[in-house]
Amino acid sequence: MSLSIEQLVEEATGLVSLPAVAVRLNAMVNDPDSTAADIGRLISQDPALTIRLLQLANSPFYGLSHRVETITRAVAVIGTSQIRDLVLATSVGRAFDRIPNELMSMEAFWRHSVYCGLIARILAEDLNLRHGESMFIAGLLHDIGRLLIFNREPDEAHEAFLLGLQHLSTLPPHEAERKILGHDHAQVGGALAARLNLPQKLQDCIRYHHEPMNATDHPVEVALVHIANSVAHMAELDTQDPGDAPPIDPRVWERVGLEPGVVRSLIERAQQQVVEVEALVLHPS
């Protein structure tokens, strides 16, 4: 008998907890009285996090013209919401690193996640979307439900994976999960994001990335992650054949005002950046 989404998320609460600094930071960003200096002092209490954020702020990922020497300056330049999202994303990633997933290659999982984040961010920049950096985080975390399912329901997850492989052209992986488990990784991930009190935009991008037309509150952002997920699969396989990736709902192109012809450029641009960004976000020196 498969676990319900509620049971999965309840069990995850003991496994996946955010560090105190991430929880406090989330509250501070929502507090209009908090300043960049306040947030900088809080982050500076965590030396590893401080190093990670300074490396990111000074990397080509942000392309700033002047070197950022302090966390307070990083907060001021990058923005409080973007810093919060980065801290939450890296914290979630580190929390999951402690969970064994024998049936899943974590290296492959995070490579796909970084690709998805990069492509979502590129799309947001091309569309001049405000807070494009948060789209990187949405893409990075879009599949966190898969980690939870593979850890807590490994046999069923493996069965769903095999079913999806057998019927790749007619049964998308998330629908195979629903047949075996009664739910899919996007639903589980959205519920977990809500439990972790991640921003609503991130919750929606995770929850609806396979069903973008069901998203009502952040339709464009969800559509970008939906596109990015499929293009990420193509980038990993170094192919431009859409048949090698989960299908893109044709309606999302009109929603975001782009043509499917941008896929080739997206793949090339993401492939140029993926190794450096993966090292920055997941394996800082």
Number of C-alpha atoms within 10 A of each C-alpha: 8 13 15 13 22 12 10 20 25 14 14 19 13 8 14 21 17 21 15 10 19 23 18 15 24 22 13 19 19 12 10 7 8 14 16 19 14 14 23 21 13 18 24 16 11 13 9 12 19 19 16 19 23 18 18 20 24 17 16 13 15 12 11 13 8 7 13 18 12 16 24 20 17 22 25 16 16 15 15 23 18 20 26 25 23 21 25 25 22 21 20 20 19 16 15 20 13 10 15 14 17 10 12 15 10 15 9 11 14 18 20 23 26 27 30 34 30 31 31 34 26 21 24 23 15 11 13 10 14 10 15 19 25 24 31 28 26 30 31 27 27 30 24 23 25 20 22 25 27 19 20 19 16 17 13 17 22 17 15 22 16 14 19 19 14 11 12 16 13 10 16 17 21 19 19 24 23 14 14 18 21 14 19 24 28 24 22 25 28 28 22 26 24 17 15 18 16 18 16 14 17 24 26 28 31 30 28 24 27 29 15 26 17 13 17 11 11 16 19 21 26 32 28 28 31 28 26 29 29 21 31 30 21 22 26 16 12 12 15 15 11 14 12 15 20 22 16 20 14 11 11 21 16 11 14 16 9 13 11 12 8 10 19 15 10 19 23 12 14 24 17 10 15 21 13 13 22 18 12 17 18 15 10 15 9
